[in-house]
Amino acid sequence: MVRPLNVGLIGGGGGAFIVNPHQKAIHFDGTRRVTCGALHPDPAIAMKEAEAWAYPIQGYRSYDEMLDQEMKKPAGERVDYVLIVTPNHVHFDPAKKALEKGIPVFCEKPLTVNLQESEALVSLVKGTNIPFCTAHTYVGHWTSRLSRHIVTSGLLGNIRWVDSYYIQGWLASRTEDMGVMQAEWRVDPKRAGASCCGGDIGTHALMQLRYVTGLNVTKLQAFLETFVAGRQLDDHFTVYCELANGGKALVRASQIAIGHKNDLGIEVNGEKGTLIWRQENPECVTIHLPGQPDRVYWRGEVKANDGFLGDLPADLMAEPTIPSGHPEAFHDAFARLHRCFEADVRAYQAGTYKGTDGSKYATVDDGRMGILFVEKAVESSKNGHTWISL
Ligand SMILES: NC(=O)c1ccc[n+]([C@@H]2O[C@H](COP(=O)([O-])OP(=O)(O)OC[C@H]3O[C@@H](n4cnc5c(N)ncnc54)[C@H](O)[C@@H]3O)[C@@H](O)[C@H]2O)c1
């Protein structure tokens, strides 16, 4: 029987949001479990929250204490990786300290609040070869894996145009004044970074574009807008992009589009056809080919050599899934990321880890690309929407 990996939480107490899907995803397979946490910036609250946790975990007064004390335990009893689910301004310090102690890091996006910090993390990971995941949830859907295979293996031909978007409506009024802690820090430049909407969800849209197409953005022209009065940061983020193959793309995000919930999706137009995928209906990928009926590929019902798809990669087909018709969604996507990360952590511990190619989860460099994109978008928008090279 394999020993379950021990995961330490940094953040997650006091009514926090994203820790919940993560900790479910950690426990998904029985091969990982949460064992400890530094759950709140106030040491007393952190300990109280740990005591009240739904299952037994060891509480710590701070993440410094957690990292120090855990490393004093023998291998097998200490944390095998940490999960950072704090607001953006508390990503860099715990990630750096964990890496310096040799602990693999699964860190929420956006990676940091500025490029300098992101670059420091990239250098640390490169220098130490410690597994690091940036938590871009949506690349964990099996259908994102299939989309990536279809586009990057050239089945749509050269890519001309991509529309990658994440549209929400929850900040359409001053949610930050209504006691919603998730809104309070997202609109504060000190805790969110240089962009609210772009950093929070524009980075997801960018990651989906880069993951599915395998193409980087080379130039951009941005429009960051603030529709709700009194905010210092954008709540609407529109970026026109040039791609590495000469194609064009729109990376757009909004938090003021009433009625939209977590409307992330991507449309990829190639010379031979179009691919469409939406995370609110994540179990299928639609392909449009000229003069043919539309093809709708459902997870669990995809077969190789069907007249459009050629051979399918063994690792894609082997990723464990439940049968089609039993819907996978957000938690399954998170679980797939933790599952793939677990494999790398185990390889790291066995001395066989050779680094990640970014095909299973977003890397630290993907995280850096998100911050670079946001910073250049802010610069373009401030300077009269000029084109800027990345
Ligand atoms: N991948 C995704 O789909 C996704 C979705 C939502 C949020 N996020 C990201 O996750 C992070 C957290 O977002 P959230 O909405 O869960 O925030 P939240 O406000 O709900 O939770 C933040 C948590 O961090 C804790 N915290 C703050 N400072 C701390 C410190 N110094 N030490 C220990 N704990 C501390 C808070 O007490 C709280 O428990 C953000 O970076 C956000 O961008 C990602």
The ligand as a MOL file (V3000), in Angstrom:
LIG
                    3D

  0  0  0     0  0            999 V3000
M  V30 BEGIN CTAB
M  V30 COUNTS 44 48 0 0 0
M  V30 BEGIN ATOM
M  V30 1 N -7.7670 28.4030 -9.1990 0
M  V30 2 C -8.9360 28.9510 -9.0360 0
M  V30 3 O -9.8790 28.5860 -9.7350 0
M  V30 4 C -9.1320 29.9990 -7.9700 0
M  V30 5 C -10.4260 30.3500 -7.5600 0
M  V30 6 C -10.5440 31.2800 -6.5060 0
M  V30 7 C -9.4210 31.8470 -5.9350 0
M  V30 8 N -8.1840 31.5200 -6.3980 0 CHG=1
M  V30 9 C -6.9790 32.1070 -5.7870 0
M  V30 10 O -6.8090 31.5240 -4.4980 0
M  V30 11 C -6.2990 32.4750 -3.5780 0
M  V30 12 C -7.2590 32.5940 -2.4010 0
M  V30 13 O -8.5090 33.0500 -2.8730 0
M  V30 14 P -9.8460 32.8430 -2.0280 0
M  V30 15 O -10.9450 33.3970 -2.8420 0
M  V30 16 O -9.9400 31.4790 -1.5010 0 CHG=-1
M  V30 17 O -9.5390 33.8520 -0.8250 0
M  V30 18 P -10.2030 33.9000 0.6020 0
M  V30 19 O -10.1900 35.3270 1.0220 0
M  V30 20 O -11.4910 33.1590 0.6040 0
M  V30 21 O -9.1990 33.0650 1.5200 0
M  V30 22 C -7.8960 33.5050 1.8200 0
M  V30 23 C -7.3800 32.7180 3.0220 0
M  V30 24 O -6.0340 33.0830 3.2690 0
M  V30 25 C -5.8700 33.2720 4.6900 0
M  V30 26 N -4.6820 34.1080 4.9240 0
M  V30 27 C -4.4510 35.3850 4.5660 0
M  V30 28 N -3.2070 35.7630 4.9530 0
M  V30 29 C -2.6470 34.6780 5.5610 0
M  V30 30 C -1.3950 34.4320 6.1810 0
M  V30 31 N -0.4470 35.3770 6.2640 0
M  V30 32 N -1.1700 33.2030 6.7020 0
M  V30 33 C -2.1120 32.2360 6.6550 0
M  V30 34 N -3.3220 32.4220 6.0830 0
M  V30 35 C -3.5870 33.6290 5.5460 0
M  V30 36 C -7.2010 33.8740 5.1110 0
M  V30 37 O -7.3800 33.7590 6.5230 0
M  V30 38 C -8.1380 32.9840 4.3060 0
M  V30 39 O -8.3020 31.7510 4.9780 0
M  V30 40 C -6.1290 33.7640 -4.3780 0
M  V30 41 O -4.8140 33.9030 -4.8000 0
M  V30 42 C -7.0580 33.5900 -5.5740 0
M  V30 43 O -6.6360 34.3050 -6.7120 0
M  V30 44 C -8.0430 30.6150 -7.4020 0
M  V30 END ATOM
M  V30 BEGIN BOND
M  V30 1 1 1 2
M  V30 2 2 2 3
M  V30 3 1 2 4
M  V30 4 1 4 5
M  V30 5 2 4 44
M  V30 6 2 5 6
M  V30 7 1 6 7
M  V30 8 2 7 8
M  V30 9 1 8 9
M  V30 10 1 8 44
M  V30 11 1 9 10
M  V30 12 1 9 42
M  V30 13 1 10 11
M  V30 14 1 11 12
M  V30 15 1 11 40
M  V30 16 1 12 13
M  V30 17 1 13 14
M  V30 18 2 14 15
M  V30 19 1 14 16
M  V30 20 1 14 17
M  V30 21 1 17 18
M  V30 22 2 18 19
M  V30 23 1 18 20
M  V30 24 1 18 21
M  V30 25 1 21 22
M  V30 26 1 22 23
M  V30 27 1 23 24
M  V30 28 1 23 38
M  V30 29 1 24 25
M  V30 30 1 25 26
M  V30 31 1 25 36
M  V30 32 1 26 27
M  V30 33 1 26 35
M  V30 34 2 27 28
M  V30 35 1 28 29
M  V30 36 1 29 30
M  V30 37 2 29 35
M  V30 38 1 30 31
M  V30 39 2 30 32
M  V30 40 1 32 33
M  V30 41 2 33 34
M  V30 42 1 34 35
M  V30 43 1 36 37
M  V30 44 1 36 38
M  V30 45 1 38 39
M  V30 46 1 40 41
M  V30 47 1 40 42
M  V30 48 1 42 43
M  V30 END BOND
M  V30 END CTAB
M  END
